[in-house]
Amino acid sequence: MSTSSDPSADRFLSDLNELRAIGARGTGVVRRAFDTDDVRARLWLTDRFADAGLTPRIDPAGNVWGLRGRLLMGSHTDTQPEGGWLDGAFGVIAALQVARENPNVSVVSFQDEEGRFGATTGSEIWSGAMTPDQADALKDLDGVAFGTARQALPATGGFPDPTRFDAYIEPHIEQGPVLDTTGQVAGIVTAIVGLRQVEVTLGGQQNHAGTTPMDMRTDALRGLSDADYAIRDALRAIVTPRSVWTIGHVAVHPNAPSAVPGRVRFTVQWRDADTPRLDRMEKAIRTALAQIAAATGLSLTISATARLPPADMDAGLRSALAAAADTHAPGRWCNMPSGALHDATNVSRLMPAGMLFAPSIGGISHDFAEDTSADDLVTCLHILKTAAATLTSRPVRSAGRSCP
C-alpha cells in the first residue's frame, strides 16, 4: 500500500527512521542498555511522548513510559551488540502512533530486553519477577553492574502501578522466516516459549603451549568442545523439533596463541514451550557438564542467569487483533507461537497480554541485515489501531488459522 496519502503512516515511518539514526551502524543499530546511544534514544522518546500528549516518565529500572490511557502498548528500544533497526523499535514507535490517535492508550519502552545484564530485565523488575536489589547485582560480560549502569539514565518518577492498565499489546517483528516464506503480512501470537540460561565456567591449568605435552594438559577450551558434544548427545532423547539450545557467548583466558587455555566461560541457553521439558533439558545439561568436568579434571561453576516460563497470550486480545487483521489483511494473516522471548512474557504475570508480529525479510534478525517492508509495517500499524479502538470500546471474538 502507498503511504503518500496516509499522514499517520508517514509520521510513523518518519519517527521509526529517526530513532534508527540514533546508534546507526550501516543498515543496523547498536544501542546496548544504558550505553550513550541508548540513553539518547530514551531521552528522545520522552520528548516524543510529551509531544503526543502523554505524560513521560523514566522509572528506576530505565523503562520509559508515556502514560495516559488504560491500554498499554509497546516493546523495547535497546538492541543486540549487532542489532537490527526494527527489533523492539517497531513496537514502541507503532504504539506511539496509535497513542497519538487514541487517548485511551499508554506506551512503554522496556529496558534491557536484549539481555546485556540478564534477560528482559526492565519488565522483569516491573512485573515483580525480580527485585530491584537483585537486578542491581546483575553484571554484564565486562563485569559492569546493572545498578551502576542505570545511573546513566536518572529516574524521573517511580514505577507505574500495574493496576492503572487493563491489558498489554506488544507489536514486534517475527524474527523468523514463517510469515515471509508463507506470504503472510501479520502473525497473531498464541504463546511465547519459555527460556532458561546458565553461565558456565570451566577451569583448567594455563600453561606454555610449546612445552606442555598434549597428554599432560588440562585444557579448558577442550572441555568446552567436549561439553558441546555431551550436551547435544544428552538432549537427543528429550527435545522436539521445536526445542532449541545454544552455546552463545564464549570467553577464553588468557586467549593467547602460545598459552594453553586455563579458563573458559560460556553461556548455555535453551527454549521450549513445555515447562516439564525445560526441566528435563536443564537436568540433562547440568549432568552432562558435571560428567565432562569430572572426566577432564576441570573445575566447574554453573550459575543461572535467566529463567522465564512459557506464557499463553490472552484469548480476548487475540480475537481483537484477529478481527482487525481480517479488516486490513484478509487472508494474509495467521496464528503462530513465538520462539523468541519478549517483554510480554513478564507483563502477562500482571494483566492480559497479546502480541502482533510483522514479517522479517528472509527471517533475519539480531543482525544488521534485519528488515521489513514499509508496506508490511504500515499494514500492521493499521491492525493495531483498529484493535486498540475495539479494545477501548468493546471486546470481540474471531476465529483464525494457524501458520503452515
C-alpha positions in Angstrom: 0.0 0.0 0.0 1.1 3.5 -0.7 1.7 5.8 2.3 1.8 9.0 0.3 -1.9 9.8 1.2 -1.6 8.4 4.7 -0.2 11.1 7.2 -0.5 8.6 10.1 1.8 6.1 8.2 4.2 8.8 7.1 4.6 10.1 10.7 5.1 6.5 12.0 7.8 5.7 9.4 9.5 9.1 9.9 9.7 8.5 13.7 11.0 5.0 13.1 13.7 6.2 10.8 14.7 9.0 13.2 15.1 6.5 16.0 17.1 4.3 13.6 19.6 7.1 13.2 20.5 7.0 17.0 23.3 4.4 17.2 23.2 3.6 13.5 25.8 1.2 12.2 25.4 0.9 8.4 22.0 -0.7 8.0 21.8 -1.7 11.6 21.8 -0.1 15.1 23.8 -0.5 18.3 22.1 0.7 21.4 23.1 -1.5 24.4 21.2 -0.9 27.6 22.3 2.3 29.2 25.1 3.0 26.7 25.4 6.5 25.3 23.1 5.9 22.3 20.5 4.0 24.4 20.3 6.9 26.8 20.0 9.4 23.8 17.2 7.2 22.3 15.3 7.1 25.6 15.5 10.8 26.1 14.4 11.4 22.5 11.5 9.1 23.3 10.4 11.1 26.3 10.2 14.2 24.1 8.1 12.3 21.6 5.8 11.1 24.3 5.3 14.6 25.6 4.6 15.9 22.1 1.9 13.2 21.7 0.1 14.4 24.9 1.4 11.5 27.0 3.0 12.0 30.4 6.6 10.9 30.1 8.3 9.0 32.9 11.6 7.2 33.4 11.3 4.7 36.2 14.3 3.5 38.4 14.9 0.5 36.0 15.3 2.7 33.0 11.9 1.8 31.5 10.4 4.8 29.6 6.7 5.4 29.9 4.2 7.6 28.1 1.3 7.5 30.4 -2.4 8.3 29.7 -4.9 5.5 28.9 -5.6 2.1 30.3 -4.5 0.0 27.3 -0.7 -0.3 27.4 1.3 -0.9 24.2 5.0 -1.0 23.5 8.1 -3.1 23.4 11.8 -2.0 23.8 14.4 0.2 22.1 17.7 -1.4 23.3 19.5 -3.7 20.8 21.8 -6.6 20.5 25.6 -5.9 20.2 25.0 -6.0 16.4 21.3 -5.2 16.2 18.7 -4.7 13.6 16.7 -1.4 13.3 13.3 -2.9 13.9 13.7 -5.4 16.8 11.7 -3.7 19.6 11.8 -0.3 18.0 8.9 -1.2 15.6 6.7 -2.0 18.6 7.4 1.2 20.5 7.0 3.6 17.6 3.9 1.8 16.3 2.4 2.1 19.9 3.3 5.8 19.9 1.5 6.4 16.7 -1.6 4.5 18.0 -1.5 6.7 21.1 -1.4 9.9 19.1 -4.8 8.9 17.7 -6.3 7.1 20.6 -6.4 8.8 24.0 -7.0 5.5 25.8 -3.5 4.2 25.1 -0.3 4.4 27.1 3.2 3.4 25.7 6.3 1.8 27.2 9.8 1.1 26.1 11.2 -1.5 28.5 14.9 -1.6 29.4 17.4 -4.3 28.7 15.1 -6.6 26.9 18.1 -7.8 24.9 19.9 -9.1 28.0 23.0 -7.1 28.4 22.6 -7.8 32.1 20.0 -10.6 32.3 17.0 -11.1 30.1 14.1 -8.7 29.7 15.4 -7.1 32.9 13.2 -3.9 32.9 9.9 -5.8 32.5 11.1 -8.5 35.0 11.6 -5.8 37.6 8.2 -4.1 36.9 6.3 -7.4 36.9 7.8 -8.4 40.3 9.7 -11.4 38.9 12.9 -9.8 40.1 13.5 -7.3 42.9 15.4 -4.0 42.2 18.2 -5.2 44.5 18.5 -8.5 42.6 18.7 -6.6 39.3 21.3 -4.1 40.6 23.6 -7.1 41.3 23.4 -8.4 37.8 26.6 -7.9 35.8 27.3 -7.8 32.1 30.1 -9.7 30.4 32.6 -7.0 31.2 31.7 -7.0 34.9 29.6 -3.8 34.9 26.7 -4.0 37.3 23.2 -3.1 36.4 23.0 -0.9 39.5 26.0 1.1 38.3 24.9 1.3 34.6 21.4 2.6 35.4 22.9 5.8 36.9 23.4 7.0 33.3 19.6 7.5 33.0 18.3 9.0 36.2 14.7 8.2 37.1 12.1 10.9 36.8 9.5 9.0 38.7 8.6 5.7 40.3 7.3 2.5 38.8 3.7 2.9 37.5 1.1 0.9 39.3 0.2 -2.0 37.1 -3.5 -1.7 38.1 -3.8 1.5 36.1 -3.7 -0.7 32.9 -6.2 -3.2 31.7 -4.2 -5.0 29.1 -0.9 -5.0 27.2 -0.2 -5.4 23.4 3.3 -5.8 22.1 3.9 -5.3 18.3 7.1 -6.9 17.1 8.8 -8.2 14.1 8.6 -12.0 13.8 12.4 -12.6 13.8 11.9 -15.8 12.0 11.0 -17.0 8.4 7.4 -18.2 8.7 5.5 -15.1 7.7 7.9 -14.1 5.0 8.1 -17.5 3.4 4.3 -18.1 3.5 3.4 -14.7 2.2 1.6 -13.5 5.3 1.7 -9.9 6.4 0.8 -10.4 10.1 1.0 -13.1 12.8 -1.0 -13.2 15.9 1.0 -14.8 18.7 -0.7 -17.7 20.6 2.1 -18.3 23.1 5.7 -17.4 23.9 8.2 -20.2 24.7 10.0 -20.4 28.0 13.7 -19.7 28.3 16.5 -20.7 30.7 20.1 -19.7 30.6 23.2 -20.5 32.7 26.7 -19.2 32.7 29.3 -21.9 32.9 33.0 -21.6 33.9 35.4 -24.5 33.3 38.8 -24.1 35.0 42.0 -25.9 33.9 45.7 -25.2 34.0 47.1 -22.3 32.0 50.5 -23.3 30.6 53.1 -22.9 27.9 51.7 -24.1 24.5 55.1 -25.2 23.3 56.5 -27.1 26.3 53.4 -28.8 27.8 52.9 -32.3 26.3 49.4 -32.9 25.0 48.7 -35.8 27.5 49.7 -33.5 30.4 47.4 -30.6 29.6 44.3 -29.6 31.5 42.9 -27.5 28.6 39.7 -25.6 29.5 38.8 -25.0 25.8 39.0 -28.7 25.1 36.5 -29.1 27.9 34.1 -26.7 26.1 34.4 -28.7 23.0 33.6 -31.9 24.9 30.7 -30.2 26.7 29.2 -29.1 23.4 29.1 -32.7 22.2 27.9 -34.1 25.5 25.0 -31.6 25.8 23.8 -32.4 22.2 24.0 -36.1 23.0 22.2 -35.8 26.3 19.4 -33.8 24.8 18.8 -36.1 21.9 16.1 -38.2 23.6 14.4 -35.2 25.3 13.8 -32.5 22.8 11.3 -32.0 20.0 11.9 -30.3 16.6 10.8 -27.0 18.2 13.2 -27.2 21.1 16.3 -25.1 20.7 19.6 -24.7 22.7 22.6 -22.6 22.1 26.1 -22.2 23.5 26.4 -18.5 23.0 29.0 -16.1 24.4 32.4 -17.6 24.9 35.4 -16.0 26.7 38.7 -17.8 26.8 41.5 -16.9 29.2 44.2 -15.9 28.5 43.2 -16.1 24.9 46.7 -16.1 23.6 48.2 -18.1 20.7 51.1 -19.6 22.8 49.2 -20.4 26.0 47.1 -23.4 26.9 43.7 -22.0 27.9 43.3 -22.1 31.6 39.7 -20.9 31.9 36.7 -20.7 29.6 33.4 -19.1 30.4 30.3 -19.6 28.2 26.5 -19.4 28.3 24.1 -22.2 27.6 20.6 -21.2 26.7 17.6 -23.4 25.9 14.0 -22.7 25.0 10.8 -24.8 24.8 7.0 -24.2 25.2 6.7 -27.0 27.7 7.8 -26.4 31.3 8.4 -30.1 32.2 10.6 -30.4 29.1 12.6 -27.3 30.1 13.1 -29.0 33.5 14.4 -32.2 31.8 16.6 -30.3 29.5 18.1 -28.4 32.4 18.8 -31.6 34.3 20.4 -33.2 31.2 22.6 -30.1 30.6 23.8 -29.9 34.2 24.6 -33.6 34.3 26.5 -33.5 31.0 28.6 -30.6 32.2 29.4 -32.3 35.5 30.4 -35.5 33.7 32.7 -33.7 31.4 34.3 -31.7 34.2 35.0 -34.9 36.1 36.4 -36.7 33.1 38.7 -33.9 32.1 39.9 -32.8 35.6 38.4 -29.3 35.1 36.7 -27.3 37.8 33.1 -26.4 37.1 30.9 -23.5 38.2 27.3 -23.1 36.9 25.2 -20.0 37.7 21.7 -19.4 36.5 21.2 -16.0 34.7 17.7 -16.3 33.2 14.6 -18.3 33.9 11.4 -17.4 32.2 8.3 -19.6 31.9 6.2 -20.2 28.8 3.4 -17.7 28.5 0.0 -18.0 26.8 -1.4 -14.9 25.1 -4.8 -13.7 26.1 -7.7 -15.0 24.0 -9.7 -11.7 24.1 -6.7 -9.7 22.8 -6.0 -12.3 20.1 -9.6 -12.0 19.0 -9.4 -8.3 18.7 -6.2 -8.5 16.7 -7.7 -11.2 14.5 -10.8 -9.1 13.7 -8.5 -6.2 12.8 -6.3 -8.4 10.7 -9.4 -9.6 8.8 -10.1 -6.0 8.0 -6.7 -4.9 6.9 -5.1 -8.1 5.7 -7.9 -10.5 4.8 -6.5 -14.0 4.1 -2.9 -12.8 4.8 -2.5 -13.4 8.5 -2.2 -16.4 10.8 -1.9 -17.6 14.4 1.6 -18.6 15.4 3.7 -19.2 18.5 6.8 -17.1 19.3 10.1 -18.9 19.6 11.7 -15.6 20.6 11.5 -14.1 24.1 9.6 -10.9 24.7 8.6 -8.5 27.5 5.0 -9.7 27.1 6.1 -12.9 29.0 6.7 -10.8 32.1 3.7 -8.4 31.6 1.4 -11.4 31.3 2.0 -12.0 35.0 0.2 -8.8 35.7 -2.5 -8.4 33.1 -3.8 -9.9 29.8 -1.1 -9.7 27.1 -1.1 -10.1 23.4 1.4 -9.8 20.5 1.3 -9.0 16.8 4.1 -10.0 14.5 5.2 -8.2 11.3 7.2 -10.3 8.8 11.0 -10.4 8.8 12.5 -10.5 5.3 14.4 -13.7 5.0 13.7 -14.5 8.6 16.8 -12.4 9.6 17.1 -10.7 13.0 19.7 -10.0 15.6 21.8 -8.9 12.6 22.4 -5.6 10.8 20.7 -7.1 7.8 17.3 -7.3 9.6 14.5 -5.6 7.6 10.7 -5.5 6.9 9.0 -3.8 4.0 7.4 -0.4 4.8 4.1 -1.7 3.4 4.0 -4.6 5.9 4.9 -2.3 8.8 2.1 0.1 7.9 -0.4 -2.7 7.5 0.5 -3.9 11.0 0.1 -0.4 12.3 -3.4 -0.2 10.9 -4.2 -3.6 12.5 -3.0 -2.2 15.8 -5.0 1.0 15.5 -8.2 -0.9 14.8 -7.6 -3.4 17.5 -6.9 -0.7 20.0 -10.1 1.1 19.1 -12.1 -2.1 19.6 -10.4 -2.9 22.9 -11.1 0.5 24.3 -14.8 0.2 23.5 -15.9 -3.5 23.4 -14.3 -7.0 23.2 -14.7 -9.1 20.1 -14.2 -12.7 19.1 -12.8 -14.0 15.8 -11.6 -17.4 14.6 -8.2 -17.7 12.9 -6.0 -20.2 11.3 -2.5 -21.4 12.2 0.5 -20.8 10.1 1.5 -23.7 7.9 
